[in-house]
Structures are given as C-alpha cells and as structure tokens.
Amino acid sequence: MKIELSERMQAVSALVPKGHVAADIGCDHGFVSIDLVQRSICPHVYAADVRKGPLDRAKEHIAACGLKDKITAVLSDGLKEVPVYGSGADGFIAAGMGGKLIVSILTAVPEKTAQLSWCVLSPQSEIWLVRQALRELRFFIIEENMVLEDGKYYPMMLAVRAGADWDVKVENAQRKKHRLAEKLLQSGLTEEMCRFAGDWLGWQLMDSRSEVLFSFLEHTIKTDEALLLAMPKPDGDRAADCSDQRMPGDDAAERILKRRTELEARIQLSEKVLEVLKMEKQ
C-alpha cells in the first residue's frame, strides 16, 4: 500500500530530517508516519493521537502497509505518552492544528521537550505565538516553506536546537536573518515592525523570496484594503475624546479605531516587505 500525501503534507514531510526517530503528533490516519518510513526518512515513527477513532484507523493503515515493526501507534495527548530520546523520538511533527495548541504541546511536558533536538510545525493560526515559543525554548528555525492549497496558505518550519548536528545550519539561518533584518530597517521599518515581520512571516521564508509568500502578501493587502473600505469611519473628534470622557457608543468607536489601525499597519508592513523582497530577487 503506497501512501499519497496532499501537496501540503508532502511539504511538511519533506522538512523532516533524515535518520531521526519522529513522533507524529495528531497523526490522524497515520499517512505522514507511513510516508516517512516508506521513503526511508525515519527508521522508526511514533504515530500519536489523542483520539482513539483516528488512531485505530492509523493502526489499520500501518498494518496494511506491513509497517507495524517500524511505526508504533500511541494514544497520547501531545507528547505526554510518547517515549523520547534514548530508544524514543528525538523530534516531533505537528501539523494541521492551531498555533495555541502547538504551543501547548511544546510546553506541556517541559522535561520531554528539553530532550528533543528538532520539530517540524505547521500552525494554521497565530503562527507568531509558535515562533515566539520556539525562541523562548531555545529552538532555531533553519528552514521554512509555504504552500497554497485549495485557496489557503499553509506555512511550515523546521526548528532545531543548536548542537553538533545543526550548528552550521543554525549559523547560516542566523546570518540570513540578520542580513534581511538590516535590509528591512534600511527600508524604513521600525525595530518593532521588523520583529513582528519575523514572527508573522518567518525570516527563512522571507529570505527564500518564495512566490507563494509574494502571493500571500498580495492577498493580505487586497483583503485588508477591502475590510478597511467596508468598515465605518470613526468620527475624528469623537475618537480623539474617547480617553477623556465616556459616552454611549464610545466602546464601538474605540474598537473600530483599533481595528482600522491594525489593518493599516499590516497593509503598510506587507507592502514594505513585498517591496524589499522583490528588489532582493532582481
């Protein structure tokens, strides 16, 4: 039985480092686990899911592929029941879930996370929270990608701990980050805007000057401009007086003003990043 992955999951699987034992968290049907073993990327995979139904289906697929000796199915909430390091996994994959959930997987069992040397993550929301958590946990993002599938943009990343196996790649990634940050600062962005650009878009993805990233930024600009046009414009005098005197409707006016400011800032950031990256590509 040969597994065929979607383009998105192929891209996730392609980021997994060869020769390492992986934990496939939220394995669902087990297809990524099977693909990693069939392509000889991982000598062993722990296919983990918190739900018994999907895990039972994964077991069926693993058995049908004749891989029960190379893929261990584990009923587990995140990494809690997954053996790590030694004879266990030394890294994990988490894709197709929200950013907050991925952060909770990273932080729920710190004694296990501390023993991991890599992770491949593909958050579907609040990706900046994931990048911030990785930084706090001393992981370095060394490779990123973004796939457009069925009208949706899916970012993904490989993050590793500094060490003998990764030092050169970490140094290269850090060098790219600093060079690009300098370019963005020279373009007029503030340090705060640069930091957010890195957490939102990813330094390695920006450095790759991916056409999918260009498409994502253009889509963001178009969508945010449409949202701005559809929003009621706050009364200037009323908005200016909001902090001095509370009046009926002030809460709504403040929310509108805050949202407009956020959209305008994201449009400005997207346009500037797009301009810099396109100039870099020439």
C-alpha angles and dihedrals in degrees: 000000000000117000119224113200127200116254090257095052091043087058091049092049091048090062094059109107115241121249097025130117108242136200111214101207114201088013094174105182093002095243097134091048091051093046092052092053096041091053091047092240095127126030089208137008132196106215105204132182133163091219121076096209097059091040091055089052090049089053090052092051092045091052092046089055092049092239103123090118092054103037121054116198113216129186099220143149099230111307096335097107098026117105112232134202122349101050091350137074121307094193142012145218124222118176137155097034137099124277095245091053091051090050089052090052089051094050106030096085105025093176089062097040088053089061095051120098100192145011136191112212134181110181118191094203142017092020092169089068090056094050091047091050092049090052092050090049091052096249118143121212107226102167135026139177139179127207129194109214128166091347095307130108117228119192121195138178146191113222124185140178118248110260144118093294095050109025097105093048092046090051091049091048092049091049091052091048094052093045093051093043088055090052091051092048090050089053091062103266117137122239089253092053090048091052091050091047089055094048094044102039104018126242095241093048091050091048090053089059089216118195088222089057090050088052091049093052092047089049091049092051093048094046095046092047090052090050091051092051091050094050123092112250113241117238106257098220093042093049091049091053095047095099094048104049131015115228134171109282094020092117091056091046091051092049091050092048092048092049093047090051091051093049093046091050092050092048090050092048094046092049093048095047091047091050093050095045094048090050089050090053095054 
